[in-house]
Amino acid sequence: MKHEFDGACAPGKPIHSTSWMTFSVGCYELVQRKSGNGTKRGPVKVRVIGPVSRPHDVYRKAEEICVALDAGTYVGPKTVRVK
């Protein structure tokens, strides 16, 4: 299983608003398309929330969680907050 993360409202994305205090990214599994042609995003397994002023900390935590999900060792909560 391969896991990745993304957030449509993350800093630097087109939907991002400068008035927001926090943003989140979702860690999801890449799943095979039914047609067999490529992969698509599965449901979000873990959401990482943090301040807009510290996006690198949020991305770092999401990456750590994706590595643990890939290894099958993640046992943490469904929502993780970076302070």
C-alpha positions as CSV (number, residue, x, y, z in Angstrom):
1,M,0.0,0.0,0.0
2,K,1.2,3.4,-0.9
3,H,0.0,6.5,1.0
4,E,0.3,10.2,0.1
5,F,-1.1,13.4,1.5
6,D,-2.6,16.6,0.0
7,G,-4.8,19.5,1.0
8,A,-6.8,21.6,-1.4
9,C,-6.7,24.6,1.0
10,A,-3.1,24.3,2.0
11,P,-0.9,27.5,1.8
12,G,0.1,28.1,-1.8
13,K,-2.9,26.3,-3.3
14,P,-5.4,28.3,-5.4
15,I,-8.3,27.8,-2.9
16,H,-6.2,29.1,0.1
17,S,-7.4,32.2,1.9
18,T,-5.0,34.5,3.8
19,S,-7.6,35.0,6.5
20,W,-7.5,31.4,7.6
21,M,-5.6,30.5,10.8
22,T,-5.3,26.8,10.2
23,F,-5.4,24.3,7.3
24,S,-5.4,20.5,7.0
25,V,-4.0,17.8,4.8
26,G,-5.4,14.3,4.4
27,C,-3.3,11.2,4.4
28,Y,-4.9,8.7,2.0
29,E,-4.1,5.4,0.3
30,L,-3.6,5.2,-3.5
31,V,-6.0,2.5,-4.8
32,Q,-6.1,0.9,-8.2
33,R,-8.8,2.1,-10.5
34,K,-11.5,-0.4,-11.4
35,S,-10.5,-0.1,-15.1
36,G,-6.9,-1.1,-14.1
37,N,-5.5,2.0,-15.6
38,G,-3.6,3.8,-12.9
39,T,-4.5,4.8,-9.4
40,K,-6.8,7.2,-7.6
41,R,-7.1,8.6,-4.0
42,G,-8.9,6.4,-1.5
43,P,-10.7,7.7,1.5
44,V,-8.7,9.9,4.0
45,K,-7.3,7.7,6.8
46,V,-5.7,10.5,8.9
47,R,-6.2,14.3,8.8
48,V,-3.4,16.5,10.0
49,I,-4.4,20.1,11.1
50,G,-2.0,22.9,11.9
51,P,-1.4,26.7,11.7
52,V,-1.0,28.3,8.3
53,S,2.1,29.9,9.7
54,R,3.8,26.5,10.0
55,P,3.0,24.5,6.9
56,H,6.3,22.7,6.9
57,D,5.6,21.2,10.3
58,V,2.2,20.0,9.1
59,Y,3.7,18.5,6.0
60,R,6.5,16.8,8.0
61,K,4.0,15.2,10.4
62,A,1.8,14.1,7.4
63,E,4.9,12.5,5.8
64,E,5.7,10.6,9.0
65,I,2.2,9.3,9.2
66,C,2.2,8.2,5.5
67,V,5.4,6.3,6.2
68,A,3.8,4.6,9.2
69,L,0.6,3.8,7.2
70,D,2.8,2.3,4.4
71,A,4.5,0.1,7.0
72,G,1.2,-0.8,8.6
73,T,2.5,0.5,12.0
74,Y,0.3,3.6,12.4
75,V,-1.8,3.3,15.6
76,G,-2.5,7.0,16.2
77,P,-5.7,9.0,16.1
78,K,-7.8,9.8,13.0
79,T,-7.1,13.5,13.5
80,V,-3.7,14.9,14.5
81,R,-3.1,18.5,15.5
82,V,0.3,20.2,15.0
83,K,0.7,23.1,17.5
